Amino acid sequence: MSTENVRVGIVGCGNIADNHYQAYQQIHGVDIVAVCDVDLDRARAFAAERCIPHAVASVAELVELDLNAISVCTPHPTHEAVVTAAARAKVNVLCEKPIAADVAAAERMVAAAREAGITLGVVFQRRYWPSMQRLRRAIDDGRFGLPMLAHCQVLLHRGSEYYGAAPWRGTWVADGGGVLMTQAIHNIDLLQWFLGDPVEVSAKAGTFVHRGIIEVEDTAAALVTFASGAIATVTATVAARPNLGTRLTVTSDRGATVVLTEYPEGADALEEVWTVRGEQALTPSLAGALQPDMPVSEVNARLLRLHRRHVADFIDALRTGREPFVTGEEALKSLRIVQAVYQSTRTGLPVAIGECSVNPAFRHLDAAAQETLA
Ligand SMILES: NC(=O)c1ccc[n+]([C@@H]2O[C@H](COP(=O)([O-])OP(=O)(O)OC[C@H]3O[C@@H](n4cnc5c(N)ncnc54)[C@H](O)[C@@H]3O)[C@@H](O)[C@H]2O)c1
């Protein structure tokens, strides 16, 4: 890429778009040229408030503006169309998680990016927490040992105000999934980042508390096995009240255990337990009064610091020609686990990773699938 300023656009002007805007704004030599939203009034208002020169209603118009890169901040099932349109126009992409709501779609996106020679990065900003990076380093340099057992626990709260705020939320067709696809995918990404390639999933998911409000799962439990032989459990809900945040526990073949706790949601994950030899420490992270449930906008604001690092990495990757921190291929791994949970729920059987490339919710959306999935 030349030494000229990097010209960027943002697609989707909803909740998370401002994190991308603020993150780009802090980088020297980046110009935020345009925003795009199918709701043109929303795009215009977003642009006007931030003095962004252009607001358009389609990606086709956006890519006419001689951009180097776009951020994709639209609902999950729309990511594919936006990313492939950008790839055709040779515009690099930083896409919000999950990469797509369907493995087959995500694979097409990765292939389109590769064929076009563009950079495709995906946002999994929780990887930037210092505690997560510390564990990754401890695994890489051999101090931790080989992860063999893990538990990923997601005890969040989302209520009717959250699902009511955007019509796409909580539907199979427009959201592609529930707590796993939208919230726990962050934690599942971290799980696979530490444990490596997943190979098989057995799971159950269902709608236990938000029946009548959402059709996707609000609660799920899964057993995941990995190519290394490691095993992990995942439990996740958006029906915990109050919200108790998330926790990732990893134990190695040497007996070292770390427990990394995000509480309240969006706050830096703390090393609640860290028993790597010679570095033992306990931190009572849940001590004190329970925090009241906070609006998602506050969670996103807490995560801004991490979005800044992710966006800075993406821009640096464009400038230097290296791969971004989280590539499209890497982002596919957590989606494969989530989709295997849906398939295992549907069949009642273990699912080999890769066995199911189409989200069962999309393949059917018929009465039988809805009965088992909802
Ligand atoms: N990394 C994180 O922590 C984080 C946090 C929140 C949301 N997200 C992700 O960001 C994405 C957006 O979530 P949100 O909460 O901001 O959603 P939102 O509903 O608040 O905003 C989405 C916007 O996209 C627009 N839109 C829909 N289809 C479009 C299209 N084809 N082209 C252009 N605009 C379109 C909608 O009109 C809306 O304004 C989702 O994939 C979500 O998972 C990530």
Ligand as a Chemical Component Dictionary entry (heavy atoms), coordinates in Angstrom:
data_LIG
# 
_chem_comp.id                   LIG 
_chem_comp.type                 NON-POLYMER 
_chem_comp.pdbx_formal_charge   0 
_chem_comp.three_letter_code    LIG 
# 
loop_
_chem_comp_atom.comp_id 
_chem_comp_atom.atom_id 
_chem_comp_atom.alt_atom_id 
_chem_comp_atom.type_symbol 
_chem_comp_atom.charge 
_chem_comp_atom.model_Cartn_x 
_chem_comp_atom.model_Cartn_y 
_chem_comp_atom.model_Cartn_z 
_chem_comp_atom.pdbx_ordinal 
LIG N1  N1  N 0  -17.211 -7.072 18.728 1  
LIG C1  C1  C 0  -18.202 -6.804 19.552 2  
LIG O1  O1  O 0  -18.058 -6.782 20.778 3  
LIG C2  C2  C 0  -19.543 -6.489 18.971 4  
LIG C3  C3  C 0  -20.497 -5.787 19.731 5  
LIG C4  C4  C 0  -21.734 -5.517 19.139 6  
LIG C5  C5  C 0  -22.006 -5.954 17.852 7  
LIG N2  N2  N 1  -21.063 -6.661 17.169 8  
LIG C6  C6  C 0  -21.352 -7.169 15.821 9  
LIG O2  O2  O 0  -21.521 -6.072 14.934 10 
LIG C7  C7  C 0  -22.551 -6.366 13.980 11 
LIG C8  C8  C 0  -23.626 -5.298 14.079 12 
LIG O3  O3  O 0  -24.186 -5.314 15.373 13 
LIG P1  P1  P 0  -24.929 -4.026 15.978 14 
LIG O4  O4  O 0  -25.292 -4.386 17.365 15 
LIG O5  O5  O -1 -24.121 -2.802 15.730 16 
LIG O6  O6  O 0  -26.243 -4.023 15.075 17 
LIG P2  P2  P 0  -27.330 -2.856 14.894 18 
LIG O7  O7  O 0  -28.635 -3.502 14.601 19 
LIG O8  O8  O 0  -27.251 -1.910 16.040 20 
LIG O9  O9  O 0  -26.796 -2.099 13.586 21 
LIG C9  C9  C 0  -26.733 -2.729 12.330 22 
LIG C10 C10 C 0  -26.921 -1.666 11.254 23 
LIG O10 O10 O 0  -26.672 -2.265 9.983  24 
LIG C11 C11 C 0  -27.625 -1.748 9.052  25 
LIG N3  N3  N 0  -27.713 -2.709 7.951  26 
LIG C12 C12 C 0  -28.364 -3.888 7.909  27 
LIG N4  N4  N 0  -28.134 -4.521 6.741  28 
LIG C13 C13 C 0  -27.297 -3.719 6.023  29 
LIG C14 C14 C 0  -26.683 -3.815 4.750  30 
LIG N5  N5  N 0  -26.874 -4.890 3.979  31 
LIG N6  N6  N 0  -25.925 -2.786 4.326  32 
LIG C15 C15 C 0  -25.738 -1.694 5.090  33 
LIG N7  N7  N 0  -26.288 -1.531 6.325  34 
LIG C16 C16 C 0  -27.049 -2.547 6.786  35 
LIG C17 C17 C 0  -28.898 -1.611 9.869  36 
LIG O11 O11 O 0  -29.816 -0.700 9.261  37 
LIG C18 C18 C 0  -28.322 -1.077 11.201 38 
LIG O12 O12 O 0  -28.255 0.333  11.224 39 
LIG C19 C19 C 0  -23.042 -7.782 14.295 40 
LIG O13 O13 O 0  -22.370 -8.712 13.486 41 
LIG C20 C20 C 0  -22.640 -7.971 15.752 42 
LIG O14 O14 O 0  -22.412 -9.313 16.125 43 
LIG C21 C21 C 0  -19.857 -6.916 17.687 44 
# 
loop_
_chem_comp_bond.comp_id 
_chem_comp_bond.atom_id_1 
_chem_comp_bond.atom_id_2 
_chem_comp_bond.value_order 
_chem_comp_bond.pdbx_ordinal 
LIG N1  C1  SING 1  
LIG C1  O1  DOUB 2  
LIG C1  C2  SING 3  
LIG C2  C3  SING 4  
LIG C2  C21 DOUB 5  
LIG C3  C4  DOUB 6  
LIG C4  C5  SING 7  
LIG C5  N2  DOUB 8  
LIG N2  C6  SING 9  
LIG N2  C21 SING 10 
LIG C6  O2  SING 11 
LIG C6  C20 SING 12 
LIG O2  C7  SING 13 
LIG C7  C8  SING 14 
LIG C7  C19 SING 15 
LIG C8  O3  SING 16 
LIG O3  P1  SING 17 
LIG P1  O4  DOUB 18 
LIG P1  O5  SING 19 
LIG P1  O6  SING 20 
LIG O6  P2  SING 21 
LIG P2  O7  DOUB 22 
LIG P2  O8  SING 23 
LIG P2  O9  SING 24 
LIG O9  C9  SING 25 
LIG C9  C10 SING 26 
LIG C10 O10 SING 27 
LIG C10 C18 SING 28 
LIG O10 C11 SING 29 
LIG C11 N3  SING 30 
LIG C11 C17 SING 31 
LIG N3  C12 SING 32 
LIG N3  C16 SING 33 
LIG C12 N4  DOUB 34 
LIG N4  C13 SING 35 
LIG C13 C14 SING 36 
LIG C13 C16 DOUB 37 
LIG C14 N5  SING 38 
LIG C14 N6  DOUB 39 
LIG N6  C15 SING 40 
LIG C15 N7  DOUB 41 
LIG N7  C16 SING 42 
LIG C17 O11 SING 43 
LIG C17 C18 SING 44 
LIG C18 O12 SING 45 
LIG C19 O13 SING 46 
LIG C19 C20 SING 47 
LIG C20 O14 SING 48 
# 
